């Protein structure tokens, strides 16, 4: 029988945003406080990290949105307190995409190999104008180029952990499918910022393609039993089970 994995949600701070940036053409004028999630995958012979949070809360406050971050919401401290890991214990980093809040601490993981869609790498270095301010090349170019694995489409990372393209929020966005004891869990990144996106078929507000994100959300529903959305407030810090059902 194929190995099952454990997962842990690691909170990387909070943003205060206009809700309409999360729910397409809805909720204008409403503010919302949202968490930023990284996720550890462990218990199957490899230590895997999905996304790495923000690099500097003050930079976020100055350039994007109001931001708060507790001490244990910084990636190194979160990994130590949640799992007892140091940076060199991480074998694989999967970036769902390369926006600033998903790859901010990539450079910390000197011994890891990094996995991203080739289309996202290209888009990050030549973004559409509306996304130029949320790609910071120094956050991903600081990783040794030879540590990157550029994938095209569906790819098995290790047995029981796969990535699959979910474009729409960004051109090369991918999500992660993990075999767990509770079924197939999708670590969605921002194809679903919130649970309401995937349950009520409401796209995110920040998009490269509205058409693509509808198709991507449908693929998530087809593949996954449960979901851990990229900015869902109902998820708890260090949560390891009981993630929201899609069935």
Secondary structure, DSSP 8 states (H G I E B T S, - for coil): -----EEEEEEEEEEEEEGGGTSTT--TT-EEEEEEEEEEEESSSS-EEE----S-HHHHHHHTSEEE--GGGSHHHHHHHHH---GGG--EEE-S--STTTSTTGGG-TT-EEEEEHHHHHHHHS--GGGGGG--HHHHHTS-GGGEEEE-SSEEEETTEEEEE-TTSSTT-EEEEEEETTEEEEEEEGGGSSHHHHHHT---SS-S-HHHHHHHHHHHHHH-SEEEETT-TTS-TT--S--EE--
